């Protein structure tokens, strides 16, 4: 069974990736009539892109340290 902290990293990465898909493929398209909403979705997208990179790096670190179990 996967260690809880590794599961949490994978789960968080999956959730962030799902959110990024929604921002790019739905939320930004339907909010084009509202400048404030468009800025909000773009800001959240950029933040989550950073979070995805952080999570992926941490998972890679765990793998390199042979702690991803």
Backbone as CSV, one residue per row, in Angstrom:
resi,resn,N_x,N_y,N_z,CA_x,CA_y,CA_z,C_x,C_y,C_z
1,UNK,0.843,-1.178,0.000,0.000,0.000,0.000,0.891,1.245,0.000
2,UNK,0.466,2.262,-0.722,1.220,3.512,-0.813,1.176,4.250,0.524
3,UNK,2.308,4.830,0.889,2.358,5.646,2.110,1.389,6.819,1.963
4,UNK,0.816,7.234,3.074,-0.191,8.280,3.068,0.337,9.581,2.465
5,UNK,1.564,9.979,2.817,2.084,11.250,2.301,2.288,11.198,0.789
6,UNK,2.658,10.046,0.266,2.789,9.910,-1.184,1.421,9.937,-1.857
7,UNK,0.478,9.267,-1.247,-0.892,9.301,-1.762,-1.404,10.734,-1.790
8,UNK,-1.135,11.492,-0.732,-1.583,12.880,-0.673,-0.968,13.714,-1.792
9,UNK,0.315,13.494,-2.072,0.975,14.224,-3.156,0.338,13.901,-4.512
10,UNK,0.117,12.618,-4.766,-0.484,12.190,-6.034,-1.910,12.720,-6.146
11,UNK,-2.647,12.640,-5.063,-4.028,13.113,-5.065,-4.080,14.621,-5.327
12,UNK,-3.234,15.383,-4.641,-3.208,16.834,-4.836,-2.823,17.172,-6.270
13,UNK,-1.848,16.447,-6.826,-1.443,16.667,-8.214,-2.604,16.403,-9.166
14,UNK,-3.335,15.345,-8.936,-4.491,15.014,-9.762,-5.567,16.100,-9.669
15,UNK,-5.844,16.568,-8.477,-6.854,17.608,-8.280,-6.457,18.902,-8.986
16,UNK,-5.189,19.274,-8.874,-4.709,20.497,-9.527,-4.783,20.356,-11.047
17,UNK,-4.412,19.186,-11.570,-4.501,18.962,-13.010,-5.946,19.021,-13.496
18,UNK,-6.855,18.468,-12.719,-8.276,18.551,-13.070,-8.734,20.008,-13.106
19,UNK,-8.313,20.789,-12.114,-8.690,22.202,-12.066,-8.136,22.943,-13.275
20,UNK,-6.883,22.670,-13.623,-6.286,23.318,-14.793,-7.086,23.010,-16.053
21,UNK,-7.507,21.783,-16.208,-8.313,21.416,-17.375,-9.612,22.236,-17.393
22,UNK,-10.268,22.342,-16.230,-11.525,23.097,-16.159,-11.303,24.577,-16.471
23,UNK,-10.222,25.166,-15.940,-9.942,26.577,-16.231,-9.790,26.774,-17.734
24,UNK,-8.981,25.933,-18.366,-8.648,26.108,-19.783,-9.794,25.741,-20.722
25,UNK,-10.569,24.737,-20.360,-11.578,24.206,-21.280,-13.012,24.599,-20.962
26,UNK,-13.219,25.245,-19.839,-14.598,25.603,-19.517,-14.694,27.004,-18.903
27,UNK,-14.145,27.189,-17.712,-14.374,28.423,-16.957,-13.967,29.674,-17.720
28,UNK,-12.786,29.651,-18.345,-12.331,30.841,-19.061,-13.208,31.137,-20.279
29,UNK,-13.709,30.108,-20.913,-14.558,30.305,-22.091,-15.905,30.922,-21.728
30,UNK,-16.517,30.417,-20.662,-17.858,30.890,-20.322,-17.849,32.206,-19.556
31,UNK,-16.671,32.651,-19.107,-16.614,33.896,-18.340,-16.094,35.069,-19.171
32,UNK,-16.029,34.900,-20.488,-15.478,35.961,-21.346,-16.262,37.267,-21.242
33,UNK,-17.502,37.222,-20.827,-18.299,38.441,-20.702,-18.049,39.216,-19.422
34,UNK,-17.240,38.669,-18.535,-16.963,39.327,-17.257,-15.444,39.454,-17.082
35,UNK,-14.966,40.674,-17.167,-13.529,40.928,-17.063,-12.967,40.412,-15.743
36,UNK,-13.687,40.641,-14.653,-13.211,40.238,-13.330,-13.109,38.715,-13.202
37,UNK,-14.093,38.015,-13.716,-14.055,36.546,-13.677,-12.922,36.015,-14.559
38,UNK,-12.743,36.620,-15.723,-11.668,36.190,-16.618,-10.308,36.335,-15.942
39,UNK,-10.113,37.451,-15.248,-8.852,37.669,-14.523,-8.711,36.664,-13.386
40,UNK,-9.798,36.403,-12.684,-9.776,35.426,-11.593,-9.348,34.055,-12.086
41,UNK,-9.971,33.568,-13.165,-9.636,32.236,-13.680,-8.206,32.179,-14.182
42,UNK,-7.740,33.233,-14.821,-6.362,33.268,-15.296,-5.384,33.242,-14.124
43,UNK,-5.676,33.993,-13.084,-4.818,34.020,-11.894,-4.777,32.657,-11.226
44,UNK,-5.930,32.039,-11.066,-5.985,30.702,-10.456,-5.254,29.676,-11.313
45,UNK,-5.399,29.795,-12.627,-4.704,28.883,-13.534,-3.192,29.007,-13.361
46,UNK,-2.691,30.219,-13.330,-1.251,30.429,-13.161,-0.759,29.895,-11.816
47,UNK,-1.538,30.143,-10.764,-1.167,29.625,-9.442,-1.117,28.102,-9.449
48,UNK,-2.152,27.480,-10.020,-2.202,26.017,-10.024,-1.112,25.413,-10.906
49,UNK,-0.721,26.112,-11.966,0.402,25.623,-12.775,1.678,25.563,-11.931
50,UNK,1.873,26.568,-11.079,3.019,26.560,-10.159,2.896,25.410,-9.163
51,UNK,1.698,25.199,-8.650,1.469,24.124,-7.682,1.732,22.756,-8.298
52,UNK,1.317,22.568,-9.556,1.557,21.302,-10.252,3.060,21.042,-10.357
53,UNK,3.809,22.070,-10.708,5.265,21.912,-10.802,5.873,21.559,-9.442
54,UNK,5.404,22.224,-8.391,5.909,21.944,-7.049,5.609,20.507,-6.629
55,UNK,4.379,20.075,-6.866,3.983,18.723,-6.494,4.761,17.681,-7.290
56,UNK,4.912,17.912,-8.585,5.651,16.966,-9.429,7.108,16.870,-8.981
57,UNK,7.711,18.001,-8.643,9.097,17.980,-8.154,9.223,17.204,-6.849
58,UNK,8.250,17.365,-5.985,8.305,16.639,-4.705,8.142,15.142,-4.919
59,UNK,7.248,14.766,-5.828,7.084,13.343,-6.137,8.373,12.788,-6.732
60,UNK,8.982,13.533,-7.649,10.260,13.102,-8.233,11.340,12.959,-7.166
61,UNK,11.348,13.884,-6.212,12.328,13.802,-5.122,12.115,12.541,-4.297
62,UNK,10.885,12.242,-3.986,10.577,11.019,-3.232,11.034,9.783,-4.001
63,UNK,10.810,9.790,-5.310,11.236,8.655,-6.141,12.744,8.545,-6.126
64,UNK,13.449,9.666,-6.311,14.907,9.648,-6.338,15.493,9.190,-5.001
65,UNK,14.816,9.504,-3.925,15.274,9.111,-2.584,14.754,7.737,-2.182
66,UNK,14.080,7.086,-3.128,13.495,5.758,-2.897,12.531,5.765,-1.693
67,UNK,11.758,6.855,-1.611,10.761,6.982,-0.550,9.352,6.967,-1.115
68,UNK,9.229,6.671,-2.407,7.913,6.659,-3.026,7.391,5.236,-2.999
69,UNK,6.765,4.912,-1.914,6.203,3.565,-1.739,4.837,3.647,-1.080
